[in-house]
Amino acid sequence: MYRVIMLCFWMITNAIFATSVEKFVTTVHKEHVNDGTIGFLEVFSMYLAFMVLYRTIFGAAHILRFKCRLQCSEKYKTRELDLEVEFPKIKKMKTDIEDDEALLNSKLVQAEA
């Protein structure tokens, strides 16, 4: 849910930014003349472009690093388990632990008496 809310917020803020730039350009600068000055909107647009570029590059680097670790290191590999074989082992281990707990409890009761 957090990602959905964040995505909606991001889309709304981008739409507001785009409409504000469009409105600023059409109302203030009727003629599109480049006089060489850099204003707030230009700086803010460059900031947003660099943020998108930064996130894209380092997001891709993070994914590639994870994929390389997944392929090259045994630590990160996912084991495949056959549940038909593993479930009886787990069930037997659970009953063994319960038997050990019952035995321990009976010894504690005998020790207290």
Jmol script that loads the backbone (N, CA, C; Angstrom):
load data "model"
ATOM      1  N   MET A   1       0.827  -1.188   0.000  1.00  0.00           N
ATOM      2  CA  MET A   1       0.000   0.000   0.000  1.00  0.00           C
ATOM      3  C   MET A   1       0.874   1.255   0.000  1.00  0.00           C
ATOM      4  N   TYR A   2       2.011   1.187   0.709  1.00  0.00           N
ATOM      5  CA  TYR A   2       2.910   2.339   0.752  1.00  0.00           C
ATOM      6  C   TYR A   2       3.395   2.700  -0.646  1.00  0.00           C
ATOM      7  N   ARG A   3       3.743   1.690  -1.435  1.00  0.00           N
ATOM      8  CA  ARG A   3       4.236   1.953  -2.789  1.00  0.00           C
ATOM      9  C   ARG A   3       3.157   2.573  -3.664  1.00  0.00           C
ATOM     10  N   VAL A   4       1.929   2.116  -3.509  1.00  0.00           N
ATOM     11  CA  VAL A   4       0.838   2.668  -4.298  1.00  0.00           C
ATOM     12  C   VAL A   4       0.631   4.134  -3.948  1.00  0.00           C
ATOM     13  N   ILE A   5       0.621   4.444  -2.664  1.00  0.00           N
ATOM     14  CA  ILE A   5       0.444   5.831  -2.231  1.00  0.00           C
ATOM     15  C   ILE A   5       1.600   6.693  -2.722  1.00  0.00           C
ATOM     16  N   MET A   6       2.817   6.168  -2.618  1.00  0.00           N
ATOM     17  CA  MET A   6       3.989   6.924  -3.069  1.00  0.00           C
ATOM     18  C   MET A   6       3.946   7.161  -4.573  1.00  0.00           C
ATOM     19  N   LEU A   7       3.543   6.155  -5.338  1.00  0.00           N
ATOM     20  CA  LEU A   7       3.436   6.305  -6.785  1.00  0.00           C
ATOM     21  C   LEU A   7       2.386   7.344  -7.147  1.00  0.00           C
ATOM     22  N   CYS A   8       1.232   7.305  -6.475  1.00  0.00           N
ATOM     23  CA  CYS A   8       0.185   8.302  -6.736  1.00  0.00           C
ATOM     24  C   CYS A   8       0.667   9.705  -6.388  1.00  0.00           C
ATOM     25  N   PHE A   9       1.346   9.841  -5.263  1.00  0.00           N
ATOM     26  CA  PHE A   9       1.882  11.143  -4.867  1.00  0.00           C
ATOM     27  C   PHE A   9       2.891  11.646  -5.893  1.00  0.00           C
ATOM     28  N   TRP A  10       3.749  10.756  -6.360  1.00  0.00           N
ATOM     29  CA  TRP A  10       4.753  11.123  -7.360  1.00  0.00           C
ATOM     30  C   TRP A  10       4.093  11.570  -8.662  1.00  0.00           C
ATOM     31  N   MET A  11       3.069  10.837  -9.095  1.00  0.00           N
ATOM     32  CA  MET A  11       2.375  11.194 -10.335  1.00  0.00           C
ATOM     33  C   MET A  11       1.658  12.539 -10.207  1.00  0.00           C
ATOM     34  N   ILE A  12       1.036  12.769  -9.060  1.00  0.00           N
ATOM     35  CA  ILE A  12       0.319  14.032  -8.856  1.00  0.00           C
ATOM     36  C   ILE A  12       1.294  15.202  -8.823  1.00  0.00           C
ATOM     37  N   THR A  13       2.414  15.048  -8.120  1.00  0.00           N
ATOM     38  CA  THR A  13       3.389  16.148  -8.061  1.00  0.00           C
ATOM     39  C   THR A  13       4.007  16.406  -9.431  1.00  0.00           C
ATOM     40  N   ASN A  14       4.248  15.364 -10.210  1.00  0.00           N
ATOM     41  CA  ASN A  14       4.760  15.572 -11.565  1.00  0.00           C
ATOM     42  C   ASN A  14       3.737  16.278 -12.436  1.00  0.00           C
ATOM     43  N   ALA A  15       2.464  15.931 -12.285  1.00  0.00           N
ATOM     44  CA  ALA A  15       1.419  16.606 -13.059  1.00  0.00           C
ATOM     45  C   ALA A  15       1.321  18.075 -12.665  1.00  0.00           C
ATOM     46  N   ILE A  16       1.401  18.363 -11.375  1.00  0.00           N
ATOM     47  CA  ILE A  16       1.366  19.755 -10.910  1.00  0.00           C
ATOM     48  C   ILE A  16       2.563  20.525 -11.448  1.00  0.00           C
ATOM     49  N   PHE A  17       3.728  19.892 -11.417  1.00  0.00           N
ATOM     50  CA  PHE A  17       4.935  20.552 -11.935  1.00  0.00           C
ATOM     51  C   PHE A  17       4.796  20.823 -13.424  1.00  0.00           C
ATOM     52  N   ALA A  18       4.314  19.855 -14.181  1.00  0.00           N
ATOM     53  CA  ALA A  18       4.175  20.031 -15.629  1.00  0.00           C
ATOM     54  C   ALA A  18       3.169  21.133 -15.959  1.00  0.00           C
ATOM     55  N   THR A  19       2.051  21.161 -15.243  1.00  0.00           N
ATOM     56  CA  THR A  19       1.058  22.206 -15.518  1.00  0.00           C
ATOM     57  C   THR A  19       1.571  23.574 -15.093  1.00  0.00           C
ATOM     58  N   SER A  20       2.335  23.630 -13.997  1.00  0.00           N
ATOM     59  CA  SER A  20       2.869  24.932 -13.583  1.00  0.00           C
ATOM     60  C   SER A  20       3.904  25.438 -14.583  1.00  0.00           C
ATOM     61  N   VAL A  21       4.734  24.566 -15.104  1.00  0.00           N
ATOM     62  CA  VAL A  21       5.701  24.979 -16.128  1.00  0.00           C
ATOM     63  C   VAL A  21       4.969  25.431 -17.379  1.00  0.00           C
ATOM     64  N   GLU A  22       3.982  24.672 -17.785  1.00  0.00           N
ATOM     65  CA  GLU A  22       3.202  25.038 -18.977  1.00  0.00           C
ATOM     66  C   GLU A  22       2.527  26.389 -18.800  1.00  0.00           C
ATOM     67  N   LYS A  23       1.925  26.602 -17.641  1.00  0.00           N
ATOM     68  CA  LYS A  23       1.242  27.865 -17.377  1.00  0.00           C
ATOM     69  C   LYS A  23       2.243  29.021 -17.313  1.00  0.00           C
ATOM     70  N   PHE A  24       3.382  28.778 -16.674  1.00  0.00           N
ATOM     71  CA  PHE A  24       4.404  29.823 -16.573  1.00  0.00           C
ATOM     72  C   PHE A  24       4.920  30.206 -17.950  1.00  0.00           C
ATOM     73  N   VAL A  25       5.168  29.222 -18.782  1.00  0.00           N
ATOM     74  CA  VAL A  25       5.704  29.499 -20.119  1.00  0.00           C
ATOM     75  C   VAL A  25       4.684  30.225 -20.977  1.00  0.00           C
ATOM     76  N   THR A  26       3.423  29.841 -20.899  1.00  0.00           N
ATOM     77  CA  THR A  26       2.417  30.458 -21.763  1.00  0.00           C
ATOM     78  C   THR A  26       1.990  31.840 -21.280  1.00  0.00           C
ATOM     79  N   THR A  27       1.989  32.081 -19.961  1.00  0.00           N
ATOM     80  CA  THR A  27       1.523  33.386 -19.483  1.00  0.00           C
ATOM     81  C   THR A  27       2.644  34.416 -19.393  1.00  0.00           C
ATOM     82  N   VAL A  28       3.799  34.035 -18.905  1.00  0.00           N
ATOM     83  CA  VAL A  28       4.887  34.986 -18.701  1.00  0.00           C
ATOM     84  C   VAL A  28       5.669  35.212 -19.987  1.00  0.00           C
ATOM     85  N   HIS A  29       6.010  34.151 -20.645  1.00  0.00           N
ATOM     86  CA  HIS A  29       6.822  34.255 -21.857  1.00  0.00           C
ATOM     87  C   HIS A  29       5.948  33.970 -23.075  1.00  0.00           C
ATOM     88  N   LYS A  30       5.305  35.004 -23.559  1.00  0.00           N
ATOM     89  CA  LYS A  30       4.455  34.809 -24.743  1.00  0.00           C
ATOM     90  C   LYS A  30       5.332  34.482 -25.947  1.00  0.00           C
ATOM     91  N   GLU A  31       6.502  35.119 -26.020  1.00  0.00           N
ATOM     92  CA  GLU A  31       7.451  34.793 -27.067  1.00  0.00           C
ATOM     93  C   GLU A  31       8.557  33.957 -26.429  1.00  0.00           C
ATOM     94  N   HIS A  32       8.886  32.898 -27.061  1.00  0.00           N
ATOM     95  CA  HIS A  32       9.913  32.017 -26.517  1.00  0.00           C
ATOM     96  C   HIS A  32      11.285  32.518 -26.946  1.00  0.00           C
ATOM     97  N   VAL A  33      11.811  33.465 -26.186  1.00  0.00           N
ATOM     98  CA  VAL A  33      13.113  34.041 -26.483  1.00  0.00           C
ATOM     99  C   VAL A  33      14.071  33.619 -25.381  1.00  0.00           C
ATOM    100  N   ASN A  34      15.210  33.076 -25.770  1.00  0.00           N
ATOM    101  CA  ASN A  34      16.217  32.672 -24.803  1.00  0.00           C
ATOM    102  C   ASN A  34      17.176  33.828 -24.610  1.00  0.00           C
ATOM    103  N   ASP A  35      17.050  34.478 -23.444  1.00  0.00           N
ATOM    104  CA  ASP A  35      17.925  35.613 -23.173  1.00  0.00           C
ATOM    105  C   ASP A  35      19.158  35.208 -22.365  1.00  0.00           C
ATOM    106  N   GLY A  36      19.344  33.917 -22.103  1.00  0.00           N
ATOM    107  CA  GLY A  36      20.537  33.434 -21.417  1.00  0.00           C
ATOM    108  C   GLY A  36      20.434  33.377 -19.914  1.00  0.00           C
ATOM    109  N   THR A  37      19.320  33.778 -19.337  1.00  0.00           N
ATOM    110  CA  THR A  37      19.175  33.713 -17.879  1.00  0.00           C
ATOM    111  C   THR A  37      18.639  32.342 -17.478  1.00  0.00           C
ATOM    112  N   ILE A  38      19.053  31.932 -16.301  1.00  0.00           N
ATOM    113  CA  ILE A  38      18.570  30.663 -15.750  1.00  0.00           C
ATOM    114  C   ILE A  38      17.717  30.997 -14.546  1.00  0.00           C
ATOM    115  N   GLY A  39      16.471  30.619 -14.616  1.00  0.00           N
ATOM    116  CA  GLY A  39      15.537  30.908 -13.533  1.00  0.00           C
ATOM    117  C   GLY A  39      15.303  29.699 -12.652  1.00  0.00           C
ATOM    118  N   PHE A  40      14.349  29.861 -11.752  1.00  0.00           N
ATOM    119  CA  PHE A  40      14.031  28.803 -10.790  1.00  0.00           C
ATOM    120  C   PHE A  40      13.545  27.543 -11.483  1.00  0.00           C
ATOM    121  N   LEU A  41      12.666  27.669 -12.474  1.00  0.00           N
ATOM    122  CA  LEU A  41      12.111  26.488 -13.133  1.00  0.00           C
ATOM    123  C   LEU A  41      13.176  25.701 -13.878  1.00  0.00           C
ATOM    124  N   GLU A  42      14.128  26.389 -14.469  1.00  0.00           N
ATOM    125  CA  GLU A  42      15.197  25.681 -15.166  1.00  0.00           C
ATOM    126  C   GLU A  42      16.053  24.892 -14.177  1.00  0.00           C
ATOM    127  N   VAL A  43      16.403  25.532 -13.062  1.00  0.00           N
ATOM    128  CA  VAL A  43      17.214  24.862 -12.042  1.00  0.00           C
ATOM    129  C   VAL A  43      16.454  23.691 -11.441  1.00  0.00           C
ATOM    130  N   PHE A  44      15.175  23.880 -11.143  1.00  0.00           N
ATOM    131  CA  PHE A  44      14.374  22.812 -10.563  1.00  0.00           C
ATOM    132  C   PHE A  44      14.202  21.663 -11.554  1.00  0.00           C
ATOM    133  N   SER A  45      14.036  21.969 -12.822  1.00  0.00           N
ATOM    134  CA  SER A  45      13.919  20.927 -13.843  1.00  0.00           C
ATOM    135  C   SER A  45      15.207  20.129 -13.959  1.00  0.00           C
ATOM    136  N   MET A  46      16.351  20.816 -13.907  1.00  0.00           N
ATOM    137  CA  MET A  46      17.630  20.107 -13.949  1.00  0.00           C
ATOM    138  C   MET A  46      17.804  19.231 -12.711  1.00  0.00           C
ATOM    139  N   TYR A  47      17.382  19.731 -11.551  1.00  0.00           N
ATOM    140  CA  TYR A  47      17.458  18.947 -10.319  1.00  0.00           C
ATOM    141  C   TYR A  47      16.631  17.665 -10.457  1.00  0.00           C
ATOM    142  N   LEU A  48      15.407  17.797 -10.962  1.00  0.00           N
ATOM    143  CA  LEU A  48      14.554  16.616 -11.129  1.00  0.00           C
ATOM    144  C   LEU A  48      15.160  15.642 -12.136  1.00  0.00           C
ATOM    145  N   ALA A  49      15.728  16.165 -13.218  1.00  0.00           N
ATOM    146  CA  ALA A  49      16.339  15.290 -14.221  1.00  0.00           C
ATOM    147  C   ALA A  49      17.516  14.532 -13.626  1.00  0.00           C
ATOM    148  N   PHE A  50      18.350  15.210 -12.830  1.00  0.00           N
ATOM    149  CA  PHE A  50      19.484  14.533 -12.210  1.00  0.00           C
ATOM    150  C   PHE A  50      19.028  13.511 -11.177  1.00  0.00           C
ATOM    151  N   MET A  51      17.957  13.801 -10.470  1.00  0.00           N
ATOM    152  CA  MET A  51      17.437  12.828  -9.503  1.00  0.00           C
ATOM    153  C   MET A  51      16.935  11.573 -10.205  1.00  0.00           C
ATOM    154  N   VAL A  52      16.244  11.735 -11.328  1.00  0.00           N
ATOM    155  CA  VAL A  52      15.767  10.580 -12.089  1.00  0.00           C
ATOM    156  C   VAL A  52      16.948   9.788 -12.625  1.00  0.00           C
ATOM    157  N   LEU A  53      17.944  10.476 -13.157  1.00  0.00           N
ATOM    158  CA  LEU A  53      19.137   9.804 -13.672  1.00  0.00           C
ATOM    159  C   LEU A  53      19.870   9.058 -12.558  1.00  0.00           C
ATOM    160  N   TYR A  54      20.025   9.690 -11.400  1.00  0.00           N
ATOM    161  CA  TYR A  54      20.685   9.079 -10.249  1.00  0.00           C
ATOM    162  C   TYR A  54      19.956   7.811  -9.809  1.00  0.00           C
ATOM    163  N   ARG A  55      18.646   7.903  -9.675  1.00  0.00           N
ATOM    164  CA  ARG A  55      17.868   6.750  -9.222  1.00  0.00           C
ATOM    165  C   ARG A  55      17.899   5.624 -10.244  1.00  0.00           C
ATOM    166  N   THR A  56      17.885   5.970 -11.515  1.00  0.00           N
ATOM    167  CA  THR A  56      17.918   4.947 -12.559  1.00  0.00           C
ATOM    168  C   THR A  56      19.253   4.215 -12.564  1.00  0.00           C
ATOM    169  N   ILE A  57      20.343   4.966 -12.526  1.00  0.00           N
ATOM    170  CA  ILE A  57      21.671   4.349 -12.579  1.00  0.00           C
ATOM    171  C   ILE A  57      21.922   3.479 -11.348  1.00  0.00           C
ATOM    172  N   PHE A  58      21.680   4.024 -10.162  1.00  0.00           N
ATOM    173  CA  PHE A  58      21.990   3.263  -8.959  1.00  0.00           C
ATOM    174  C   PHE A  58      20.960   2.169  -8.674  1.00  0.00           C
ATOM    175  N   GLY A  59      19.723   2.345  -9.133  1.00  0.00           N
ATOM    176  CA  GLY A  59      18.751   1.260  -9.038  1.00  0.00           C
ATOM    177  C   GLY A  59      19.151   0.082  -9.901  1.00  0.00           C
ATOM    178  N   ALA A  60      19.608   0.376 -11.123  1.00  0.00           N
ATOM    179  CA  ALA A  60      20.077  -0.693 -12.013  1.00  0.00           C
ATOM    180  C   ALA A  60      21.330  -1.349 -11.439  1.00  0.00           C
ATOM    181  N   ALA A  61      22.230  -0.554 -10.870  1.00  0.00           N
ATOM    182  CA  ALA A  61      23.442  -1.121 -10.266  1.00  0.00           C
ATOM    183  C   ALA A  61      23.088  -2.035  -9.093  1.00  0.00           C
ATOM    184  N   HIS A  62      22.114  -1.649  -8.291  1.00  0.00           N
ATOM    185  CA  HIS A  62      21.686  -2.472  -7.156  1.00  0.00           C
ATOM    186  C   HIS A  62      21.105  -3.797  -7.646  1.00  0.00           C
ATOM    187  N   ILE A  63      20.272  -3.743  -8.672  1.00  0.00           N
ATOM    188  CA  ILE A  63      19.673  -4.968  -9.208  1.00  0.00           C
ATOM    189  C   ILE A  63      20.751  -5.873  -9.791  1.00  0.00           C
ATOM    190  N   LEU A  64      21.688  -5.294 -10.544  1.00  0.00           N
ATOM    191  CA  LEU A  64      22.768  -6.096 -11.118  1.00  0.00           C
ATOM    192  C   LEU A  64      23.646  -6.719 -10.038  1.00  0.00           C
ATOM    193  N   ARG A  65      23.938  -5.969  -8.980  1.00  0.00           N
ATOM    194  CA  ARG A  65      24.742  -6.508  -7.887  1.00  0.00           C
ATOM    195  C   ARG A  65      24.032  -7.691  -7.233  1.00  0.00           C
ATOM    196  N   PHE A  66      22.730  -7.547  -7.008  1.00  0.00           N
ATOM    197  CA  PHE A  66      21.973  -8.632  -6.398  1.00  0.00           C
ATOM    198  C   PHE A  66      21.939  -9.845  -7.310  1.00  0.00           C
ATOM    199  N   LYS A  67      21.731  -9.631  -8.606  1.00  0.00           N
ATOM    200  CA  LYS A  67      21.687 -10.753  -9.550  1.00  0.00           C
ATOM    201  C   LYS A  67      23.037 -11.462  -9.622  1.00  0.00           C
ATOM    202  N   CYS A  68      24.141 -10.703  -9.591  1.00  0.00           N
ATOM    203  CA  CYS A  68      25.470 -11.317  -9.602  1.00  0.00           C
ATOM    204  C   CYS A  68      25.700 -12.125  -8.336  1.00  0.00           C
ATOM    205  N   ARG A  69      25.315 -11.578  -7.203  1.00  0.00           N
ATOM    206  CA  ARG A  69      25.466 -12.328  -5.948  1.00  0.00           C
ATOM    207  C   ARG A  69      24.619 -13.592  -5.962  1.00  0.00           C
ATOM    208  N   LEU A  70      23.421 -13.485  -6.514  1.00  0.00           N
ATOM    209  CA  LEU A  70      22.521 -14.630  -6.571  1.00  0.00           C
ATOM    210  C   LEU A  70      23.112 -15.745  -7.419  1.00  0.00           C
ATOM    211  N   GLN A  71      23.767 -15.385  -8.517  1.00  0.00           N
ATOM    212  CA  GLN A  71      24.330 -16.391  -9.412  1.00  0.00           C
ATOM    213  C   GLN A  71      25.669 -16.939  -8.932  1.00  0.00           C
ATOM    214  N   CYS A  72      26.474 -16.104  -8.262  1.00  0.00           N
ATOM    215  CA  CYS A  72      27.857 -16.482  -7.959  1.00  0.00           C
ATOM    216  C   CYS A  72      28.069 -17.009  -6.545  1.00  0.00           C
ATOM    217  N   SER A  73      27.239 -16.665  -5.605  1.00  0.00           N
ATOM    218  CA  SER A  73      27.494 -17.019  -4.222  1.00  0.00           C
ATOM    219  C   SER A  73      26.484 -18.047  -3.723  1.00  0.00           C
ATOM    220  N   GLU A  74      26.984 -19.052  -3.052  1.00  0.00           N
ATOM    221  CA  GLU A  74      26.113 -20.081  -2.475  1.00  0.00           C
ATOM    222  C   GLU A  74      25.246 -19.522  -1.351  1.00  0.00           C
ATOM    223  N   LYS A  75      25.742 -18.479  -0.700  1.00  0.00           N
ATOM    224  CA  LYS A  75      25.021 -17.896   0.433  1.00  0.00           C
ATOM    225  C   LYS A  75      23.654 -17.352   0.015  1.00  0.00           C
ATOM    226  N   TYR A  76      23.564 -16.821  -1.205  1.00  0.00           N
ATOM    227  CA  TYR A  76      22.341 -16.173  -1.646  1.00  0.00           C
ATOM    228  C   TYR A  76      21.447 -17.057  -2.505  1.00  0.00           C
ATOM    229  N   LYS A  77      21.902 -18.270  -2.810  1.00  0.00           N
ATOM    230  CA  LYS A  77      21.093 -19.152  -3.646  1.00  0.00           C
ATOM    231  C   LYS A  77      19.915 -19.702  -2.866  1.00  0.00           C
ATOM    232  N   THR A  78      18.821 -19.856  -3.537  1.00  0.00           N
ATOM    233  CA  THR A  78      17.607 -20.383  -2.927  1.00  0.00           C
ATOM    234  C   THR A  78      17.592 -21.899  -3.080  1.00  0.00           C
ATOM    235  N   ARG A  79      17.387 -22.580  -1.975  1.00  0.00           N
ATOM    236  CA  ARG A  79      17.329 -24.035  -2.027  1.00  0.00           C
ATOM    237  C   ARG A  79      15.951 -24.469  -2.509  1.00  0.00           C
ATOM    238  N   GLU A  80      15.945 -25.532  -3.284  1.00  0.00           N
ATOM    239  CA  GLU A  80      14.679 -26.109  -3.709  1.00  0.00           C
ATOM    240  C   GLU A  80      14.386 -27.291  -2.797  1.00  0.00           C
ATOM    241  N   LEU A  81      13.191 -27.310  -2.243  1.00  0.00           N
ATOM    242  CA  LEU A  81      12.805 -28.381  -1.331  1.00  0.00           C
ATOM    243  C   LEU A  81      11.618 -29.136  -1.908  1.00  0.00           C
ATOM    244  N   ASP A  82      11.651 -30.443  -1.763  1.00  0.00           N
ATOM    245  CA  ASP A  82      10.514 -31.265  -2.116  1.00  0.00           C
ATOM    246  C   ASP A  82       9.692 -31.439  -0.847  1.00  0.00           C
ATOM    247  N   LEU A  83       8.546 -30.781  -0.789  1.00  0.00           N
ATOM    248  CA  LEU A  83       7.753 -30.785   0.442  1.00  0.00           C
ATOM    249  C   LEU A  83       7.214 -32.161   0.795  1.00  0.00           C
ATOM    250  N   GLU A  84       7.036 -33.013  -0.201  1.00  0.00           N
ATOM    251  CA  GLU A  84       6.574 -34.372   0.096  1.00  0.00           C
ATOM    252  C   GLU A  84       7.627 -35.149   0.879  1.00  0.00           C
ATOM    253  N   VAL A  85       8.883 -34.827   0.683  1.00  0.00           N
ATOM    254  CA  VAL A  85       9.962 -35.496   1.408  1.00  0.00           C
ATOM    255  C   VAL A  85      10.264 -34.765   2.716  1.00  0.00           C
ATOM    256  N   GLU A  86      10.262 -33.444   2.680  1.00  0.00           N
ATOM    257  CA  GLU A  86      10.665 -32.654   3.840  1.00  0.00           C
ATOM    258  C   GLU A  86       9.607 -32.617   4.943  1.00  0.00           C
ATOM    259  N   PHE A  87       8.330 -32.625   4.589  1.00  0.00           N
ATOM    260  CA  PHE A  87       7.283 -32.513   5.603  1.00  0.00           C
ATOM    261  C   PHE A  87       7.321 -33.654   6.619  1.00  0.00           C
ATOM    262  N   PRO A  88       7.449 -34.916   6.207  1.00  0.00           N
ATOM    263  CA  PRO A  88       7.535 -35.984   7.225  1.00  0.00           C
ATOM    264  C   PRO A  88       8.744 -35.823   8.150  1.00  0.00           C
ATOM    265  N   LYS A  89       9.882 -35.342   7.607  1.00  0.00           N
ATOM    266  CA  LYS A  89      11.057 -35.112   8.448  1.00  0.00           C
ATOM    267  C   LYS A  89      10.767 -34.031   9.490  1.00  0.00           C
ATOM    268  N   ILE A  90      10.137 -32.955   9.061  1.00  0.00           N
ATOM    269  CA  ILE A  90       9.816 -31.864   9.989  1.00  0.00           C
ATOM    270  C   ILE A  90       8.812 -32.338  11.033  1.00  0.00           C
ATOM    271  N   LYS A  91       7.830 -33.109  10.591  1.00  0.00           N
ATOM    272  CA  LYS A  91       6.820 -33.615  11.527  1.00  0.00           C
ATOM    273  C   LYS A  91       7.461 -34.539  12.556  1.00  0.00           C
ATOM    274  N   LYS A  92       8.378 -35.409  12.122  1.00  0.00           N
ATOM    275  CA  LYS A  92       9.068 -36.310  13.046  1.00  0.00           C
ATOM    276  C   LYS A  92       9.932 -35.512  14.013  1.00  0.00           C
ATOM    277  N   MET A  93      10.610 -34.481  13.510  1.00  0.00           N
ATOM    278  CA  MET A  93      11.440 -33.653  14.372  1.00  0.00           C
ATOM    279  C   MET A  93      10.568 -32.956  15.427  1.00  0.00           C
ATOM    280  N   LYS A  94       9.384 -32.506  15.030  1.00  0.00           N
ATOM    281  CA  LYS A  94       8.485 -31.841  15.974  1.00  0.00           C
ATOM    282  C   LYS A  94       8.021 -32.817  17.052  1.00  0.00           C
ATOM    283  N   THR A  95       7.670 -34.035  16.666  1.00  0.00           N
ATOM    284  CA  THR A  95       7.223 -35.013  17.671  1.00  0.00           C
ATOM    285  C   THR A  95       8.375 -35.409  18.583  1.00  0.00           C
ATOM    286  N   ASP A  96       9.606 -35.483  18.036  1.00  0.00           N
ATOM    287  CA  ASP A  96      10.773 -35.781  18.879  1.00  0.00           C
ATOM    288  C   ASP A  96      10.996 -34.669  19.902  1.00  0.00           C
ATOM    289  N   ILE A  97      10.835 -33.435  19.487  1.00  0.00           N
ATOM    290  CA  ILE A  97      11.010 -32.312  20.409  1.00  0.00           C
ATOM    291  C   ILE A  97       9.926 -32.338  21.486  1.00  0.00           C
ATOM    292  N   GLU A  98       8.678 -32.635  21.085  1.00  0.00           N
ATOM    293  CA  GLU A  98       7.592 -32.709  22.067  1.00  0.00           C
ATOM    294  C   GLU A  98       7.837 -33.841  23.057  1.00  0.00           C
ATOM    295  N   ASP A  99       8.349 -34.990  22.569  1.00  0.00           N
ATOM    296  CA  ASP A  99       8.670 -36.108  23.462  1.00  0.00           C
ATOM    297  C   ASP A  99       9.785 -35.718  24.436  1.00  0.00           C
ATOM    298  N   ASP A 100      10.796 -35.018  23.937  1.00  0.00           N
ATOM    299  CA  ASP A 100      11.887 -34.575  24.800  1.00  0.00           C
ATOM    300  C   ASP A 100      11.380 -33.591  25.851  1.00  0.00           C
ATOM    301  N   GLU A 101      10.474 -32.688  25.471  1.00  0.00           N
ATOM    302  CA  GLU A 101       9.910 -31.734  26.434  1.00  0.00           C
ATOM    303  C   GLU A 101       9.087 -32.459  27.493  1.00  0.00           C
ATOM    304  N   ALA A 102       8.300 -33.461  27.086  1.00  0.00           N
ATOM    305  CA  ALA A 102       7.498 -34.219  28.045  1.00  0.00           C
ATOM    306  C   ALA A 102       8.404 -34.974  29.013  1.00  0.00           C
ATOM    307  N   LEU A 103       9.481 -35.551  28.496  1.00  0.00           N
ATOM    308  CA  LEU A 103      10.428 -36.264  29.345  1.00  0.00           C
ATOM    309  C   LEU A 103      11.099 -35.304  30.329  1.00  0.00           C
ATOM    310  N   LEU A 104      11.489 -34.143  29.854  1.00  0.00           N
ATOM    311  CA  LEU A 104      12.114 -33.147  30.718  1.00  0.00           C
ATOM    312  C   LEU A 104      11.140 -32.672  31.794  1.00  0.00           C
ATOM    313  N   ASN A 105       9.893 -32.438  31.418  1.00  0.00           N
ATOM    314  CA  ASN A 105       8.888 -32.004  32.401  1.00  0.00           C
ATOM    315  C   ASN A 105       8.650 -33.087  33.459  1.00  0.00           C
ATOM    316  N   SER A 106       8.606 -34.346  33.046  1.00  0.00           N
ATOM    317  CA  SER A 106       8.387 -35.410  34.031  1.00  0.00           C
ATOM    318  C   SER A 106       9.584 -35.510  34.983  1.00  0.00           C
ATOM    319  N   LYS A 107      10.817 -35.316  34.481  1.00  0.00           N
ATOM    320  CA  LYS A 107      11.995 -35.360  35.341  1.00  0.00           C
ATOM    321  C   LYS A 107      11.974 -34.188  36.328  1.00  0.00           C
ATOM    322  N   LEU A 108      11.501 -33.008  35.871  1.00  0.00           N
ATOM    323  CA  LEU A 108      11.408 -31.846  36.764  1.00  0.00           C
ATOM    324  C   LEU A 108      10.391 -32.084  37.871  1.00  0.00           C
ATOM    325  N   VAL A 109       9.279 -32.725  37.523  1.00  0.00           N
ATOM    326  CA  VAL A 109       8.266 -33.018  38.528  1.00  0.00           C
ATOM    327  C   VAL A 109       8.797 -34.020  39.550  1.00  0.00           C
ATOM    328  N   GLN A 110       9.528 -35.030  39.080  1.00  0.00           N
ATOM    329  CA  GLN A 110      10.100 -36.005  39.990  1.00  0.00           C
ATOM    330  C   GLN A 110      11.169 -35.366  40.893  1.00  0.00           C
ATOM    331  N   ALA A 111      11.917 -34.423  40.356  1.00  0.00           N
ATOM    332  CA  ALA A 111      12.969 -33.759  41.134  1.00  0.00           C
ATOM    333  C   ALA A 111      12.347 -32.873  42.211  1.00  0.00           C
ATOM    334  N   GLU A 112      11.214 -32.266  41.922  1.00  0.00           N
ATOM    335  CA  GLU A 112      10.572 -31.389  42.893  1.00  0.00           C
ATOM    336  C   GLU A 112       9.938 -32.207  44.027  1.00  0.00           C
ATOM    337  N   ALA A 113       9.521 -33.412  43.752  1.00  0.00           N
ATOM    338  CA  ALA A 113       8.837 -34.232  44.766  1.00  0.00           C
ATOM    339  C   ALA A 113       9.761 -34.906  45.707  1.00  0.00           C
TER     340      ALA A 113
END
end "model"
wireframe off; spacefill off
backbone 0.3
color backbone group
